[in-house]
Amino acid sequence: MYLDTVLLVGSIGAQQAADVRPWFVAGASFASMLWFGSLGFGARWLAPWFARPKAWQIVDGLIGLTMWVLALSLVRHVLAA
């Protein structure tokens, strides 16, 4: 959480024009509150679903697919340069 906030959001926010930085900060703050609030309330709601091993297999498969897509896009970017 802190790594994302300080490095990722900070570096992207620093690239914004001075007149839109307050809007960027407000949007990033709202998105963060929405995300962590959803995680907190969603955890209780999804707990019965995640009690099954099949649910974790699906989540693991989606994470693996995401990692492969990211890796392939990075390779494509390097080869295009």
TORPA-4810 file (N, C-alpha, C, O; in nm, 3 decimals):
<nodes>
NODE_1_0.083_-0.119_0.000_0.000_0.000_0.000_0.087_0.125_0.000_0.064_0.216_-0.080_M
NODE_2_0.186_0.131_0.087_0.269_0.251_0.095_0.357_0.266_-0.028_0.379_0.378_-0.076_Y
NODE_3_0.406_0.154_-0.079_0.489_0.160_-0.199_0.409_0.217_-0.315_0.458_0.304_-0.387_L
NODE_4_0.288_0.169_-0.334_0.202_0.222_-0.440_0.174_0.370_-0.419_0.183_0.450_-0.513_D
NODE_5_0.139_0.406_-0.298_0.100_0.544_-0.271_0.216_0.639_-0.292_0.201_0.742_-0.359_T
NODE_6_0.330_0.606_-0.236_0.442_0.699_-0.242_0.507_0.701_-0.379_0.530_0.808_-0.436_V
NODE_7_0.537_0.585_-0.434_0.611_0.581_-0.559_0.522_0.595_-0.682_0.543_0.684_-0.764_L
NODE_8_0.424_0.510_-0.694_0.344_0.508_-0.816_0.256_0.632_-0.827_0.265_0.706_-0.925_L
NODE_9_0.171_0.654_-0.730_0.081_0.768_-0.736_0.159_0.898_-0.726_0.125_0.996_-0.792_V
NODE_10_0.263_0.901_-0.645_0.345_1.021_-0.633_0.416_1.058_-0.762_0.419_1.175_-0.801_G
NODE_11_0.472_0.958_-0.829_0.542_0.988_-0.953_0.446_1.028_-1.065_0.478_1.115_-1.146_S
NODE_12_0.331_0.966_-1.069_0.231_1.005_-1.170_0.175_1.143_-1.138_0.155_1.225_-1.228_I
NODE_13_0.149_1.168_-1.011_0.097_1.299_-0.971_0.195_1.411_-0.999_0.154_1.522_-1.034_G
NODE_14_0.324_1.384_-0.984_0.425_1.487_-1.011_0.431_1.523_-1.158_0.478_1.632_-1.192_A
NODE_15_0.386_1.437_-1.245_0.387_1.464_-1.389_0.268_1.548_-1.435_0.265_1.596_-1.548_Q
NODE_16_0.171_1.564_-1.347_0.050_1.639_-1.384_0.078_1.789_-1.379_0.165_1.835_-1.305_Q
NODE_17_0.005_1.862_-1.459_0.016_2.008_-1.457_-0.027_2.060_-1.320_-0.112_2.000_-1.254_A
NODE_18_0.031_2.171_-1.280_0.005_2.225_-1.146_-0.143_2.254_-1.122_-0.191_2.239_-1.010_A
NODE_19_-0.214_2.295_-1.225_-0.355_2.331_-1.206_-0.447_2.211_-1.189_-0.559_2.226_-1.140_D
NODE_20_-0.403_2.091_-1.230_-0.488_1.973_-1.214_-0.440_1.880_-1.102_-0.503_1.778_-1.075_V
NODE_21_-0.329_1.913_-1.037_-0.281_1.827_-0.928_-0.381_1.812_-0.815_-0.397_1.701_-0.764_R
NODE_22_-0.451_1.918_-0.773_-0.552_1.897_-0.667_-0.661_1.798_-0.709_-0.708_1.719_-0.626_P
NODE_23_-0.701_1.801_-0.835_-0.801_1.705_-0.883_-0.744_1.564_-0.884_-0.814_1.468_-0.852_W
NODE_24_-0.618_1.552_-0.921_-0.553_1.421_-0.920_-0.547_1.366_-0.778_-0.579_1.249_-0.756_F
NODE_25_-0.507_1.449_-0.684_-0.499_1.406_-0.544_-0.637_1.366_-0.493_-0.651_1.265_-0.424_V
NODE_26_-0.739_1.445_-0.525_-0.875_1.413_-0.481_-0.922_1.281_-0.541_-0.980_1.198_-0.472_A
NODE_27_-0.897_1.261_-0.671_-0.937_1.136_-0.736_-0.862_1.016_-0.682_-0.922_0.911_-0.659_G
NODE_28_-0.732_1.030_-0.662_-0.653_0.920_-0.608_-0.696_0.887_-0.465_-0.703_0.770_-0.428_A
NODE_29_-0.725_0.989_-0.386_-0.771_0.966_-0.248_-0.907_0.896_-0.246_-0.927_0.803_-0.168_S
NODE_30_-0.998_0.941_-0.330_-1.130_0.878_-0.337_-1.119_0.733_-0.383_-1.183_0.645_-0.326_F
NODE_31_-1.037_0.708_-0.485_-1.019_0.571_-0.534_-0.959_0.483_-0.426_-0.998_0.367_-0.413_A
NODE_32_-0.866_0.536_-0.349_-0.804_0.458_-0.242_-0.906_0.424_-0.133_-0.912_0.310_-0.087_S
NODE_33_-0.985_0.523_-0.094_-1.088_0.496_0.008_-1.190_0.394_-0.043_-1.232_0.305_0.031_M
NODE_34_-1.229_0.407_-0.168_-1.325_0.313_-0.226_-1.266_0.172_-0.231_-1.333_0.075_-0.196_L
NODE_35_-1.139_0.161_-0.274_-1.073_0.031_-0.285_-1.061_-0.038_-0.149_-1.101_-0.153_-0.134_W
NODE_36_-1.006_0.033_-0.050_-0.985_-0.030_0.080_-1.116_-0.052_0.156_-1.128_-0.148_0.232_F
NODE_37_-1.212_0.034_0.135_-1.345_0.011_0.192_-1.410_-0.113_0.132_-1.471_-0.193_0.203_G
NODE_38_-1.397_-0.127_0.001_-1.450_-0.245_-0.066_-1.381_-0.372_-0.019_-1.445_-0.476_-0.001_S
NODE_39_-1.251_-0.364_0.001_-1.178_-0.481_0.053_-1.228_-0.520_0.191_-1.250_-0.638_0.220_L
NODE_40_-1.246_-0.421_0.276_-1.291_-0.449_0.413_-1.430_-0.509_0.419_-1.452_-0.611_0.484_G
NODE_41_-1.524_-0.445_0.351_-1.661_-0.495_0.354_-1.679_-0.618_0.266_-1.758_-0.707_0.298_F
NODE_42_-1.604_-0.624_0.156_-1.614_-0.738_0.066_-1.557_-0.866_0.126_-1.600_-0.976_0.092_G
NODE_43_-1.459_-0.851_0.216_-1.400_-0.969_0.278_-1.504_-1.048_0.357_-1.507_-1.171_0.351_A
NODE_44_-1.587_-0.980_0.429_-1.691_-1.048_0.507_-1.793_-1.114_0.415_-1.838_-1.226_0.441_R
NODE_45_-1.828_-1.045_0.309_-1.929_-1.095_0.215_-1.876_-1.215_0.136_-1.951_-1.307_0.107_W
NODE_46_-1.747_-1.213_0.100_-1.689_-1.320_0.019_-1.626_-1.433_0.099_-1.582_-1.532_0.040_L
NODE_47_-1.621_-1.421_0.230_-1.557_-1.524_0.314_-1.614_-1.664_0.289_-1.535_-1.758_0.278_A
NODE_48_-1.745_-1.684_0.281_-1.796_-1.819_0.255_-1.751_-1.873_0.119_-1.724_-1.993_0.105_P
NODE_49_-1.742_-1.786_0.019_-1.700_-1.829_-0.113_-1.553_-1.872_-0.112_-1.517_-1.971_-0.176_W
NODE_50_-1.469_-1.797_-0.042_-1.326_-1.830_-0.035_-1.295_-1.944_0.060_-1.179_-1.982_0.074_F
NODE_51_-1.394_-1.999_0.125_-1.372_-2.117_0.209_-1.355_-2.242_0.125_-1.311_-2.346_0.176_A
NODE_52_-1.389_-2.234_-0.003_-1.378_-2.349_-0.093_-1.245_-2.343_-0.170_-1.207_-2.237_-0.219_R
NODE_53_-1.175_-2.455_-0.180_-1.048_-2.457_-0.255_-1.063_-2.419_-0.402_-0.970_-2.362_-0.459_P
NODE_54_-1.175_-2.450_-0.463_-1.196_-2.417_-0.604_-1.192_-2.266_-0.626_-1.143_-2.219_-0.729_K
NODE_55_-1.242_-2.191_-0.531_-1.240_-2.044_-0.543_-1.096_-1.994_-0.547_-1.064_-1.905_-0.626_A
NODE_56_-1.009_-2.051_-0.464_-0.869_-2.010_-0.464_-0.799_-2.051_-0.592_-0.709_-1.981_-0.639_W
NODE_57_-0.838_-2.163_-0.649_-0.781_-2.204_-0.777_-0.818_-2.106_-0.888_-0.737_-2.075_-0.974_Q
NODE_58_-0.940_-2.058_-0.884_-0.984_-1.959_-0.983_-0.907_-1.830_-0.966_-0.859_-1.772_-1.063_I
NODE_59_-0.895_-1.784_-0.842_-0.820_-1.660_-0.815_-0.675_-1.676_-0.858_-0.620_-1.587_-0.922_V
NODE_60_-0.613_-1.788_-0.824_-0.475_-1.812_-0.864_-0.460_-1.815_-1.015_-0.362_-1.763_-1.068_D
NODE_61_-0.556_-1.874_-1.084_-0.552_-1.877_-1.230_-0.563_-1.737_-1.290_-0.492_-1.706_-1.385_G
NODE_62_-0.651_-1.653_-1.234_-0.664_-1.516_-1.282_-0.538_-1.435_-1.257_-0.497_-1.354_-1.341_L
NODE_63_-0.475_-1.456_-1.141_-0.350_-1.387_-1.112_-0.241_-1.432_-1.209_-0.166_-1.349_-1.261_I
NODE_64_-0.232_-1.562_-1.233_-0.134_-1.613_-1.328_-0.156_-1.558_-1.468_-0.060_-1.521_-1.535_G
NODE_65_-0.281_-1.553_-1.511_-0.313_-1.498_-1.643_-0.272_-1.350_-1.651_-0.217_-1.306_-1.751_L
NODE_66_-0.301_-1.276_-1.546_-0.262_-1.135_-1.541_-0.112_-1.118_-1.551_-0.063_-1.030_-1.623_T
NODE_67_-0.037_-1.201_-1.479_0.109_-1.192_-1.483_0.162_-1.224_-1.623_0.255_-1.159_-1.669_M
NODE_68_0.105_-1.323_-1.689_0.147_-1.357_-1.825_0.117_-1.243_-1.923_0.200_-1.211_-2.009_W
NODE_69_0.001_-1.182_-1.910_-0.033_-1.070_-1.998_0.064_-0.954_-1.976_0.110_-0.893_-2.073_V
NODE_70_0.095_-0.924_-1.851_0.191_-0.817_-1.822_0.329_-0.851_-1.878_0.395_-0.765_-1.937_L
NODE_71_0.374_-0.974_-1.858_0.506_-1.015_-1.908_0.512_-1.006_-2.059_0.611_-0.956_-2.114_A
NODE_72_0.409_-1.054_-2.127_0.409_-1.048_-2.273_0.405_-0.904_-2.325_0.467_-0.872_-2.426_L
NODE_73_0.331_-0.819_-2.256_0.327_-0.679_-2.300_0.462_-0.612_-2.279_0.501_-0.527_-2.360_S
NODE_74_0.534_-0.647_-2.172_0.667_-0.592_-2.151_0.765_-0.641_-2.257_0.847_-0.564_-2.308_L
NODE_75_0.757_-0.769_-2.291_0.844_-0.823_-2.395_0.814_-0.757_-2.529_0.905_-0.721_-2.603_V
NODE_76_0.687_-0.742_-2.560_0.648_-0.675_-2.685_0.699_-0.533_-2.690_0.744_-0.486_-2.795_R
NODE_77_0.693_-0.464_-2.577_0.742_-0.325_-2.569_0.893_-0.319_-2.593_0.941_-0.231_-2.664_H
NODE_78_0.967_-0.413_-2.534_1.112_-0.415_-2.552_1.149_-0.448_-2.696_1.240_-0.387_-2.753_V
NODE_79_1.080_-0.544_-2.756_1.111_-0.581_-2.893_1.074_-0.471_-2.994_1.136_-0.461_-3.099_L
NODE_80_0.975_-0.391_-2.961_0.934_-0.283_-3.052_1.030_-0.165_-3.045_1.033_-0.084_-3.138_A
NODE_81_1.106_-0.154_-2.939_1.196_-0.037_-2.923_1.322_-0.049_-3.005_1.406_0.041_-3.002_A
</nodes>
